[in-house]
């Protein structure tokens, strides 16, 4: 991203940029409208950042539409099946990483090495898909959307590395110690069922059965987290322990459960399961939401929200969706 990398444009600039993008893509656009767009673009650095973001999303979906292999999780999978070289696939990843997107719906930049490690992982899932696995020791794993893990088992130990995303682990009965590694630290489960999710600023651990010992990667801080509790931690420290939400496990069944959850927070979660941009207008982001929503059909989930709340789902472009206040 050029100029102001990592700085998110405001909501209204992004919406204006999407509207300009849709207008300029129309064959009937006039020169006067193009001139107005140039004036808008030069009026604010935020406008330019918003425009760059919309352009990046548009390029990605144009390539997906045109069948450009090596530019989506699905096409990467086909590339692997067709035995294309890893070099060619990584070249495709570099093109997409250059837009600052790959599979995200928000204003996030994912470095190419991270994407490459995820693609080379032992087990992975593309955006919008989940996967259940049973390992040789009886341990069961559930990989959430856009996730990847590596396995390293030998006679003395069992080691899982969460390369990307989120995994739920139900440990098998085996005398060898089991460790799960994230970029933020090391987890040692003690006969347990637990969930780990890598987030932008650390990792989140939720323990449902047994206990898990956490050790940060750089700070060396340790804590034992019992069943029913969760913590967030980064490489230096472990945050306060709080209650784990049992309904959070529902993602393994393709469901998102909300109990008085803010709309903005719920939509941010839905965005992990779909390609493109999904956002909420600030005016309605705080609306409380209750109910159960399907993760395997996010358009249906959005329609359910539209029926239940005073909002409307606005599609400026097929890949640009916004939830905003319903018309009075």
Residue frames as qw, qx, qy, qz and C-alpha x, y, z in Angstrom:
[[0.000, 0.890, 0.456, 0.000, 0.00, 0.00, 0.00],
 [0.434, 0.361, -0.019, 0.825, 1.38, 3.37, -0.85],
 [0.076, -0.433, 0.112, -0.891, 1.29, 6.37, 1.47],
 [0.538, -0.324, 0.327, -0.706, -0.02, 5.78, 4.97],
 [0.580, 0.060, -0.803, -0.125, 0.40, 2.02, 4.94],
 [0.350, -0.220, -0.833, 0.368, -1.66, 0.39, 7.65],
 [0.148, 0.183, 0.328, -0.915, -3.81, 3.48, 8.25],
 [0.185, 0.472, 0.858, 0.082, -7.49, 2.68, 7.84],
 [0.098, -0.266, -0.268, -0.921, -9.63, 5.18, 5.92],
 [0.350, 0.101, 0.549, -0.752, -12.81, 6.27, 7.65],
 [0.431, 0.353, 0.824, -0.100, -16.10, 4.52, 6.92],
 [0.415, 0.786, 0.260, -0.376, -17.58, 7.33, 4.83],
 [0.106, 0.693, -0.551, -0.453, -14.48, 7.66, 2.62],
 [0.256, -0.098, 0.944, 0.181, -14.61, 3.94, 1.89],
 [0.430, 0.557, 0.683, -0.196, -18.30, 4.13, 0.96],
 [0.308, 0.834, -0.065, -0.452, -17.70, 7.13, -1.29],
 [0.059, -0.522, 0.757, 0.388, -14.78, 5.35, -2.96],
 [0.365, 0.164, 0.914, 0.059, -16.95, 2.30, -3.66],
 [0.417, 0.738, 0.431, -0.309, -19.66, 4.47, -5.18],
 [0.182, 0.788, -0.375, -0.453, -17.13, 6.22, -7.41],
 [0.227, -0.282, 0.893, 0.266, -15.72, 2.85, -8.44],
 [0.432, 0.430, 0.789, -0.072, -19.18, 1.61, -9.42],
 [0.343, 0.840, 0.155, -0.391, -19.92, 4.83, -11.32],
 [0.063, 0.715, -0.552, -0.423, -16.63, 4.86, -13.23],
 [0.325, -0.094, 0.922, 0.187, -17.19, 1.26, -14.24],
 [0.507, 0.611, 0.544, -0.270, -20.38, 2.22, -16.06],
 [0.511, 0.255, 0.503, 0.649, -20.04, 2.66, -19.83],
 [0.078, 0.833, 0.411, 0.361, -22.23, 5.78, -19.66],
 [0.478, -0.647, -0.165, 0.571, -19.94, 7.69, -17.28],
 [0.344, 0.910, 0.127, 0.197, -19.39, 11.27, -18.49],
 [0.565, 0.366, -0.253, 0.695, -16.21, 13.32, -18.58],
 [0.266, -0.664, 0.136, -0.685, -17.76, 15.70, -16.06],
 [0.875, -0.450, -0.021, -0.177, -18.21, 12.77, -13.66],
 [0.860, 0.106, -0.188, 0.462, -14.60, 11.72, -14.18],
 [0.215, 0.571, -0.206, 0.765, -13.48, 15.25, -13.39],
 [0.580, -0.626, 0.072, -0.516, -15.60, 15.25, -10.22],
 [0.959, -0.226, -0.126, 0.113, -13.99, 11.98, -9.19],
 [0.644, 0.328, -0.232, 0.651, -10.49, 13.45, -9.66],
 [0.141, -0.643, 0.179, -0.731, -11.42, 16.40, -7.47],
 [0.820, -0.493, 0.000, -0.289, -12.76, 14.04, -4.80],
 [0.930, 0.018, -0.195, 0.312, -9.64, 11.87, -4.99],
 [0.488, 0.385, -0.235, 0.747, -7.25, 14.81, -4.53],
 [0.341, -0.749, -0.061, -0.565, -9.28, 16.43, -1.74],
 [0.635, -0.619, 0.359, -0.292, -7.96, 14.19, 1.05],
 [0.122, 0.447, -0.886, 0.012, -5.26, 11.57, 1.73],
 [0.498, 0.049, 0.768, -0.400, -8.05, 9.49, 3.28],
 [0.729, 0.515, 0.067, -0.446, -9.85, 9.52, -0.07],
 [0.457, 0.599, -0.637, -0.160, -6.76, 8.23, -1.84],
 [0.146, -0.266, 0.924, -0.233, -6.24, 5.45, 0.71],
 [0.637, 0.256, 0.550, -0.474, -9.90, 4.47, 0.39],
 [0.674, 0.598, -0.202, -0.385, -9.64, 4.45, -3.40],
 [0.228, 0.518, -0.824, -0.026, -6.52, 2.26, -3.31],
 [0.373, -0.064, 0.857, -0.350, -8.33, -0.21, -1.06],
 [0.711, 0.432, 0.321, -0.453, -11.40, -0.39, -3.33],
 [0.530, 0.643, -0.479, -0.275, -9.18, -0.78, -6.39],
 [0.019, -0.397, 0.912, -0.104, -7.31, -3.63, -4.69],
 [0.541, 0.158, 0.735, -0.377, -10.54, -5.49, -3.85],
 [0.670, 0.594, 0.045, -0.443, -11.82, -4.87, -7.39],
 [0.342, 0.602, -0.695, -0.194, -8.65, -6.21, -9.00],
 [0.239, -0.208, 0.929, -0.193, -8.83, -9.31, -6.92],
 [0.598, 0.331, 0.623, -0.380, -12.38, -10.10, -7.84],
 [0.573, 0.663, -0.249, -0.412, -11.79, -9.32, -11.50],
 [0.174, 0.482, -0.854, -0.085, -9.05, -11.94, -11.48],
 [0.384, 0.032, 0.869, -0.311, -11.24, -14.44, -9.68],
 [0.643, 0.517, 0.278, -0.491, -14.05, -13.81, -12.16],
 [0.542, 0.672, -0.407, -0.297, -11.73, -14.24, -15.12],
 [0.999, -0.039, -0.011, 0.010, -10.37, -17.51, -13.76],
 [0.299, 0.753, -0.522, 0.267, -6.82, -16.35, -13.07],
 [0.900, -0.223, -0.352, 0.131, -5.31, -19.44, -11.42],
 [0.620, -0.027, -0.392, 0.680, -3.19, -18.93, -8.28],
 [0.022, -0.351, 0.120, -0.928, -5.16, -15.93, -7.03],
 [0.660, -0.415, 0.067, -0.622, -7.60, -17.56, -4.61],
 [0.492, -0.348, 0.758, -0.248, -7.61, -20.40, -2.12],
 [0.849, 0.283, 0.384, -0.226, -9.66, -22.51, -4.49],
 [0.683, 0.699, -0.212, -0.007, -7.42, -21.88, -7.47],
 [0.071, -0.679, 0.714, -0.156, -4.34, -22.50, -5.36],
 [0.707, -0.115, 0.663, -0.217, -5.82, -25.88, -4.55],
 [0.833, 0.520, 0.160, -0.096, -6.38, -26.58, -8.25],
 [0.325, 0.816, -0.476, 0.040, -2.86, -25.42, -8.98],
 [0.382, -0.483, 0.771, -0.165, -1.56, -27.96, -6.49],
 [0.809, 0.175, 0.529, -0.186, -3.67, -30.72, -8.03],
 [0.716, 0.698, -0.013, -0.015, -2.39, -29.85, -11.48],
 [0.832, -0.229, 0.105, 0.494, 1.17, -30.07, -10.14],
 [0.300, 0.885, -0.045, 0.354, 2.08, -26.53, -11.01],
 [0.589, 0.188, -0.438, 0.653, 5.38, -25.45, -9.56],
 [0.411, -0.686, -0.435, 0.415, 5.48, -23.89, -6.11],
 [0.306, -0.210, 0.116, 0.921, 7.36, -20.99, -7.64],
 [0.089, -0.354, -0.536, -0.761, 4.45, -20.18, -9.93],
 [0.414, -0.674, -0.607, -0.072, 1.95, -20.41, -7.08],
 [0.456, -0.558, -0.253, 0.645, 4.04, -18.15, -4.86],
 [0.180, 0.062, 0.300, 0.935, 4.31, -15.66, -7.69],
 [0.265, -0.567, -0.583, -0.518, 0.52, -15.53, -7.72],
 [0.513, -0.664, -0.461, 0.289, 0.51, -15.03, -3.97],
 [0.401, -0.257, -0.019, 0.879, 2.96, -12.15, -4.36],
 [0.019, -0.360, -0.442, -0.821, 0.67, -10.41, -6.82],
 [0.442, -0.668, -0.523, -0.291, -2.20, -10.61, -4.38],
 [0.578, -0.531, -0.328, 0.526, -0.19, -9.73, -1.31],
 [0.312, 0.078, 0.131, 0.938, 0.90, -6.62, -3.16],
 [0.246, -0.578, -0.405, -0.664, -2.69, -5.41, -3.00],
 [0.125, -0.280, 0.574, -0.759, -2.61, -5.81, 0.78],
 [0.724, -0.115, 0.033, -0.679, -5.54, -8.26, 0.77],
 [0.161, 0.120, -0.976, -0.082, -5.47, -11.91, -0.29],
 [0.324, -0.395, -0.842, -0.173, -8.42, -13.19, 1.77],
 [0.141, -0.315, -0.556, 0.757, -9.24, -10.43, 4.21],
 [0.042, 0.761, 0.586, 0.274, -12.36, -8.30, 4.31],
 [0.286, -0.915, -0.154, 0.241, -10.85, -5.48, 6.34],
 [0.295, 0.900, -0.279, 0.159, -8.04, -2.98, 6.01],
 [0.749, -0.523, 0.393, 0.106, -5.27, -5.44, 6.81],
 [0.474, 0.686, -0.543, -0.104, -1.94, -6.27, 5.25],
 [0.926, -0.259, 0.273, -0.008, -0.74, -9.85, 5.43],
 [0.053, -0.715, 0.621, 0.316, 2.97, -10.29, 4.62],
 [0.736, 0.381, -0.472, -0.300, 3.79, -12.72, 1.84],
 [0.213, 0.320, -0.895, 0.224, 5.94, -15.02, 4.06],
 [0.439, 0.018, 0.665, -0.605, 2.91, -15.65, 6.29],
 [0.769, 0.358, -0.001, -0.530, 0.75, -16.50, 3.28],
 [0.555, 0.462, -0.683, -0.109, 3.42, -18.76, 1.85],
 [0.047, -0.229, 0.892, -0.386, 3.80, -20.64, 5.16],
 [0.622, 0.159, 0.462, -0.612, 0.04, -21.11, 5.34],
 [0.755, 0.433, -0.269, -0.414, -0.11, -22.51, 1.81],
 [0.480, 0.407, -0.774, 0.074, 2.71, -24.96, 2.54],
 [0.446, -0.347, 0.617, -0.548, 1.19, -26.09, 5.86],
 [0.071, -0.019, 0.997, 0.019, 0.27, -29.72, 6.49],
 [0.039, 0.599, 0.799, 0.037, -3.42, -28.87, 6.81],
 [0.019, -0.167, -0.015, 0.986, -5.21, -25.71, 5.78],
 [0.254, 0.652, 0.709, -0.088, -8.61, -24.26, 4.96],
 [0.195, 0.341, 0.307, 0.867, -9.57, -21.52, 2.48],
 [0.215, 0.010, 0.248, -0.945, -11.80, -18.59, 3.36],
 [0.668, -0.009, -0.090, -0.739, -15.33, -19.72, 4.18],
 [0.836, 0.017, -0.528, -0.147, -14.52, -23.38, 4.80],
 [0.529, -0.591, 0.520, -0.318, -13.87, -25.50, 7.89],
 [0.697, 0.281, -0.657, -0.062, -12.23, -28.89, 8.31],
 [0.755, -0.507, 0.316, -0.270, -12.30, -31.65, 10.94],
 [0.563, 0.478, -0.670, 0.076, -9.33, -34.03, 11.38],
 [0.860, -0.479, 0.149, -0.093, -8.46, -37.00, 13.57],
 [0.197, 0.749, -0.632, 0.041, -4.71, -37.47, 14.07],
 [0.657, 0.187, -0.730, 0.032, -2.81, -40.71, 14.59],
 [0.170, 0.081, -0.761, 0.621, -2.85, -40.30, 18.40],
 [0.147, -0.589, -0.794, 0.045, -6.62, -39.79, 18.49],
 [0.080, -0.457, -0.185, 0.867, -6.38, -36.02, 18.87],
 [0.324, 0.686, 0.612, 0.222, -9.16, -34.24, 17.01],
 [0.193, -0.285, 0.075, 0.936, -8.69, -30.89, 15.30],
 [0.324, 0.785, 0.526, 0.036, -11.21, -28.50, 13.82],
 [0.355, -0.084, 0.191, 0.911, -9.74, -25.83, 11.55],
 [0.226, 0.758, 0.397, -0.465, -11.76, -22.67, 11.12],
 [0.548, 0.813, 0.176, 0.088, -11.91, -20.45, 8.03],
 [0.393, 0.824, -0.273, 0.302, -8.58, -19.35, 6.50],
 [0.611, -0.672, 0.403, -0.116, -6.49, -21.42, 8.93],
 [0.745, 0.446, -0.490, 0.080, -3.40, -23.60, 8.74],
 [0.676, -0.624, 0.377, -0.105, -1.51, -25.98, 11.06],
 [0.518, 0.507, -0.688, 0.036, 1.69, -28.01, 10.91],
 [0.913, -0.377, 0.049, -0.146, 2.26, -31.33, 12.69],
 [0.353, 0.599, -0.682, 0.227, 5.55, -32.62, 14.10],
 [0.876, -0.379, 0.148, -0.260, 5.23, -35.95, 15.90],
 [0.460, 0.466, -0.746, 0.121, 8.10, -38.19, 16.97],
 [0.656, -0.190, -0.721, 0.120, 8.67, -40.85, 19.64],
 [0.345, -0.171, -0.544, 0.745, 9.16, -38.37, 22.46],
 [0.095, 0.412, 0.289, -0.859, 6.71, -35.56, 21.74],
 [0.290, 0.640, 0.656, 0.277, 3.77, -34.23, 19.79],
 [0.161, -0.422, -0.018, 0.892, 3.92, -30.70, 18.44],
 [0.316, 0.728, 0.571, 0.210, 1.26, -28.65, 16.61],
 [0.236, -0.249, 0.044, 0.938, 1.99, -25.23, 15.14],
 [0.289, 0.794, 0.511, -0.156, -0.87, -22.87, 14.38],
 [0.454, 0.089, 0.322, 0.826, 0.45, -21.03, 11.35],
 [0.156, -0.125, -0.210, -0.957, -2.66, -18.98, 10.76],
 [0.529, -0.322, -0.470, -0.629, -6.25, -18.62, 11.89],
 [0.571, -0.357, 0.412, -0.614, -8.06, -20.71, 14.50],
 [0.545, 0.083, -0.829, -0.094, -8.10, -24.31, 15.70],
 [0.726, -0.430, 0.229, -0.485, -10.12, -26.27, 18.26],
 [0.383, 0.361, -0.843, 0.110, -8.21, -29.18, 19.80],
 [0.852, -0.358, 0.114, -0.364, -9.62, -32.21, 21.63],
 [0.029, 0.632, -0.774, 0.033, -6.53, -34.05, 22.86],
 [0.874, 0.034, -0.449, -0.183, -6.13, -37.80, 22.42],
 [0.779, -0.573, 0.252, -0.043, -4.91, -40.20, 25.10],
 [0.788, 0.456, -0.245, 0.333, -1.17, -40.51, 24.52],
 [0.706, -0.562, -0.137, 0.407, 1.75, -40.51, 27.01],
 [0.521, 0.181, 0.118, 0.826, 3.82, -38.13, 24.89],
 [0.043, -0.604, -0.288, 0.741, 3.50, -34.44, 25.82],
 [0.360, 0.653, 0.533, 0.401, 1.56, -32.29, 23.37],
 [0.191, -0.504, -0.071, 0.839, 2.47, -28.67, 22.66],
 [0.393, 0.760, 0.460, 0.239, 0.69, -26.16, 20.47],
 [0.415, -0.296, 0.075, 0.857, 2.78, -23.25, 19.21],
 [0.296, 0.890, 0.336, 0.088, 1.56, -19.88, 17.98],
 [0.466, 0.585, -0.103, 0.655, 3.60, -16.82, 17.07],
 [0.287, -0.755, 0.146, -0.572, 2.87, -15.53, 20.58],
 [0.398, -0.514, 0.658, -0.381, 3.74, -18.49, 22.76],
 [0.364, 0.119, -0.920, -0.080, 3.55, -22.16, 23.66],
 [0.710, -0.271, 0.111, -0.640, 0.53, -24.02, 25.02],
 [0.178, 0.167, -0.963, 0.116, 0.73, -27.30, 26.96],
 [0.693, -0.280, -0.207, -0.631, -2.75, -28.90, 27.26],
 [0.128, -0.224, 0.883, -0.392, -3.43, -31.12, 30.24],
 [0.091, 0.297, 0.950, 0.010, -6.03, -33.64, 29.01],
 [0.127, 0.538, 0.307, -0.775, -8.25, -31.05, 27.50],
 [0.368, 0.634, 0.575, 0.363, -10.43, -29.44, 24.86],
 [0.195, -0.688, -0.072, 0.696, -9.44, -25.91, 23.94],
 [0.502, 0.772, 0.325, 0.216, -9.62, -23.30, 21.20],
 [0.431, -0.487, 0.147, 0.745, -6.81, -21.03, 19.99],
 [0.449, 0.808, 0.340, 0.172, -7.23, -18.11, 17.63],
 [0.496, -0.137, 0.093, 0.852, -4.50, -15.88, 16.26],
 [0.124, 0.914, 0.377, -0.089, -5.64, -12.27, 16.12],
 [0.415, 0.822, -0.057, 0.385, -4.07, -9.05, 14.88],
 [0.041, -0.761, 0.439, -0.475, -2.45, -8.27, 18.23],
 [0.277, -0.380, 0.811, -0.347, -1.91, -11.64, 19.81],
 [0.394, -0.079, -0.888, -0.222, -3.62, -14.97, 20.42],
 [0.593, -0.307, 0.215, -0.713, -6.79, -15.91, 22.30],
 [0.266, 0.066, -0.958, 0.088, -7.08, -19.15, 24.28],
 [0.676, -0.259, 0.083, -0.684, -10.42, -20.58, 25.44],
 [0.102, 0.186, -0.965, 0.153, -10.41, -23.73, 27.56],
 [0.689, -0.193, -0.251, -0.652, -13.53, -25.92, 27.65],
 [0.944, -0.299, -0.127, -0.061, -12.23, -29.04, 29.43],
 [0.840, -0.062, -0.157, 0.515, -9.14, -29.77, 31.53],
 [0.246, -0.894, 0.058, 0.371, -6.52, -27.02, 31.64],
 [0.713, 0.566, 0.023, 0.413, -3.84, -25.43, 29.46],
 [0.531, -0.622, 0.034, 0.575, -0.50, -23.98, 30.53],
 [0.456, 0.861, 0.104, 0.201, 0.48, -20.85, 28.57],
 [0.590, -0.481, 0.139, 0.634, 4.05, -19.57, 28.19],
 [0.346, 0.906, 0.012, -0.243, 4.71, -16.38, 26.20],
 [0.853, 0.422, -0.002, 0.306, 7.27, -16.58, 23.40],
 [0.425, 0.587, -0.248, 0.643, 9.52, -13.69, 24.47],
 [0.325, -0.678, 0.261, -0.605, 8.51, -12.57, 27.94],
 [0.375, 0.139, -0.881, 0.252, 8.51, -16.06, 29.43],
 [0.457, -0.169, 0.405, -0.774, 5.39, -15.38, 31.50],
 [0.270, -0.085, -0.949, -0.142, 3.45, -18.53, 32.42],
 [0.499, -0.080, 0.357, -0.786, -0.09, -19.23, 33.57],
 [0.052, 0.165, 0.983, 0.058, -2.35, -22.24, 33.99],
 [0.438, 0.011, -0.120, -0.891, -5.79, -21.60, 32.47],
 [0.306, 0.096, 0.913, -0.251, -8.53, -23.94, 33.78],
 [0.061, 0.428, 0.819, 0.378, -11.74, -25.08, 32.08],
 [0.061, -0.831, -0.551, 0.044, -14.33, -22.39, 31.57],
 [0.228, -0.825, 0.043, 0.516, -11.78, -19.57, 31.30],
 [0.688, 0.578, 0.191, 0.395, -10.06, -17.72, 28.49],
 [0.367, -0.718, 0.109, 0.581, -7.11, -15.34, 28.08],
 [0.591, 0.792, -0.021, 0.148, -5.51, -13.21, 25.42],
 [0.643, -0.579, 0.265, 0.425, -1.72, -13.18, 25.22],
 [0.548, 0.807, -0.219, 0.003, 1.05, -11.86, 23.02],
 [0.777, 0.318, -0.417, 0.349, 4.76, -12.58, 22.90],
 [0.163, 0.465, -0.477, 0.728, 5.44, -10.56, 26.04],
 [0.236, -0.094, 0.627, -0.736, 2.54, -10.95, 28.45],
 [0.173, -0.378, -0.896, -0.152, -0.69, -12.74, 29.32],
 [0.265, -0.397, -0.072, -0.876, -3.82, -10.64, 29.83],
 [0.461, -0.169, 0.561, -0.666, -6.49, -11.03, 32.50],
 [0.030, -0.129, -0.983, -0.124, -8.36, -14.33, 32.72],
 [0.487, 0.066, 0.097, -0.866, -12.07, -14.13, 31.92],
 [0.696, 0.148, 0.636, -0.297, -14.98, -16.50, 31.37],
 [0.066, -0.116, 0.805, 0.578, -14.96, -18.61, 28.20],
 [0.618, 0.233, 0.061, -0.748, -18.16, -18.54, 26.15],
 [0.549, -0.001, 0.836, 0.027, -19.31, -22.15, 25.54],
 [0.624, 0.662, 0.360, -0.207, -21.37, -21.02, 22.54],
 [0.114, 0.791, -0.454, -0.393, -18.16, -19.91, 20.81],
 [0.394, -0.198, 0.874, 0.205, -17.56, -23.57, 19.88],
 [0.638, 0.526, 0.465, -0.315, -20.59, -23.40, 17.58],
 [0.323, 0.723, -0.415, -0.448, -18.34, -22.45, 14.66],
 [0.194, -0.267, 0.930, 0.162, -17.29, -26.10, 14.43],
 [0.382, 0.425, 0.817, -0.077, -20.90, -26.78, 13.39],
 [0.222, 0.353, 0.497, 0.761, -21.04, -23.86, 10.98],
 [0.235, -0.823, -0.489, -0.168, -22.97, -21.57, 13.32],
 [0.229, 0.273, -0.278, 0.892, -22.43, -18.16, 14.89],
 [0.377, -0.656, -0.649, 0.077, -24.36, -17.64, 18.13],
 [0.110, 0.396, -0.123, 0.903, -25.13, -14.12, 19.32],
 [0.397, -0.664, -0.614, 0.155, -26.53, -13.15, 22.71],
 [0.140, -0.966, -0.127, 0.176, -26.83, -9.38, 22.94],
 [0.660, -0.154, 0.291, 0.675, -23.75, -9.07, 20.75],
 [0.130, 0.713, -0.059, -0.687, -23.08, -5.69, 19.05],
 [0.774, 0.592, 0.201, -0.101, -23.89, -5.79, 15.35],
 [0.296, 0.850, -0.434, -0.039, -20.48, -4.44, 14.40],
 [0.344, -0.493, 0.795, -0.078, -18.72, -7.22, 16.31],
 [0.761, 0.191, 0.604, -0.142, -20.94, -9.92, 14.81],
 [0.667, 0.739, 0.019, -0.095, -20.43, -8.65, 11.25],
 [0.035, 0.778, -0.626, -0.030, -16.69, -8.51, 11.78],
 [0.547, -0.210, 0.808, -0.068, -16.89, -12.21, 12.59],
 [0.753, 0.500, 0.402, -0.143, -19.05, -12.96, 9.52],
 [0.371, 0.860, -0.293, -0.193, -16.52, -11.13, 7.35],
 [0.319, -0.527, 0.780, 0.110, -13.94, -13.83, 8.13],
 [0.593, 0.150, 0.791, -0.007, -16.08, -16.31, 6.17],
 [0.573, 0.729, 0.374, 0.027, -16.48, -14.40, 2.90],
 [0.532, 0.083, 0.243, 0.807, -14.36, -12.69, 0.27],
 [0.086, 0.677, 0.337, 0.649, -14.68, -8.97, -0.29],
 [0.051, 0.204, -0.361, 0.909, -15.53, -5.99, 1.86],
 [0.435, -0.601, -0.647, -0.176, -18.23, -6.24, 4.55],
 [0.194, 0.124, -0.372, 0.899, -18.80, -3.28, 6.85],
 [0.212, -0.699, -0.674, 0.114, -21.33, -1.70, 9.22],
 [0.046, 0.730, 0.075, 0.678, -22.34, 1.96, 9.35],
 [0.206, 0.146, -0.613, 0.749, -21.32, 3.54, 12.69],
 [0.464, -0.238, 0.065, -0.851, -24.94, 4.53, 13.34],
 [0.888, -0.152, -0.136, -0.411, -26.03, 0.89, 13.69],
 [0.525, 0.380, -0.727, 0.226, -22.81, -0.85, 14.75],
 [0.092, -0.245, 0.726, -0.636, -23.89, -0.89, 18.39],
 [0.748, -0.132, -0.139, -0.635, -27.28, -2.53, 17.86],
 [0.435, -0.304, 0.818, -0.223, -27.59, -5.66, 20.05],
 [0.632, 0.222, -0.587, -0.455, -28.06, -8.92, 18.15],
 [0.583, -0.192, 0.731, -0.299, -29.52, -12.21, 19.30],
 [0.868, 0.366, 0.018, -0.336, -29.90, -15.44, 17.37],
 [0.679, -0.240, 0.623, 0.306, -27.99, -18.14, 15.52],
 [0.464, 0.767, -0.178, -0.405, -26.56, -17.41, 12.08],
 [0.948, 0.167, 0.211, 0.171, -25.13, -19.74, 9.39],
 [0.297, -0.709, 0.425, 0.479, -21.44, -19.34, 8.65],
 [0.480, 0.026, 0.754, 0.448, -21.61, -21.44, 5.48],
 [0.197, 0.645, 0.567, 0.473, -24.08, -19.01, 3.87],
 [0.256, -0.311, -0.273, 0.873, -23.17, -15.48, 4.93],
 [0.171, -0.188, -0.370, -0.893, -25.63, -13.92, 2.46],
 [0.519, -0.499, -0.654, -0.234, -28.42, -15.75, 4.26],
 [0.481, -0.418, -0.478, 0.604, -27.03, -14.56, 7.59],
 [0.092, -0.066, 0.036, 0.993, -27.11, -10.97, 6.33],
 [0.361, -0.348, -0.538, -0.677, -30.69, -11.39, 5.15],
 [0.547, -0.503, -0.653, 0.144, -31.64, -12.69, 8.62],
 [0.339, -0.310, -0.284, 0.841, -30.06, -9.63, 10.22],
 [0.082, -0.122, -0.300, -0.942, -31.92, -7.37, 7.81],
 [0.476, -0.465, -0.621, -0.414, -35.24, -8.92, 8.82],
 [0.594, -0.490, -0.557, 0.310, -34.50, -8.77, 12.54],
 [0.378, -0.466, -0.162, 0.784, -33.04, -5.26, 12.85],
 [0.281, 0.898, 0.228, -0.250, -33.80, -1.75, 11.56],
 [0.263, -0.558, 0.539, 0.574, -31.07, -2.02, 8.93],
 [0.806, 0.553, 0.049, -0.204, -30.71, -2.65, 5.23],
 [0.715, -0.214, 0.481, 0.460, -28.04, -4.57, 3.35],
 [0.377, 0.865, -0.079, -0.322, -26.62, -2.29, 0.69],
 [0.788, -0.009, 0.448, 0.423, -24.60, -3.76, -2.18],
 [0.130, 0.820, -0.210, -0.516, -22.72, -1.03, -3.98],
 [0.430, 0.500, -0.699, -0.276, -20.87, -3.73, -5.92],
 [0.890, -0.096, -0.408, -0.181, -21.15, -7.54, -5.80],
 [0.745, -0.029, -0.471, 0.471, -18.11, -7.63, -3.56],
 [0.116, 0.198, -0.327, 0.917, -18.79, -4.47, -1.54],
 [0.452, -0.567, -0.648, -0.233, -21.53, -4.90, 1.07],
 [0.052, 0.229, -0.422, 0.876, -22.54, -2.50, 3.82],
 [0.290, -0.599, -0.743, 0.071, -25.13, -2.71, 6.60],
 [0.070, 0.167, -0.094, 0.979, -26.67, 0.69, 7.20],
 [0.288, 0.266, 0.578, -0.715, -29.79, 2.17, 8.84],
 [0.261, 0.485, 0.804, 0.222, -33.05, 1.22, 7.17],
 [0.004, -0.316, -0.266, -0.911, -34.80, 3.98, 5.28],
 [0.196, 0.166, 0.574, -0.778, -37.38, 5.78, 7.48]]
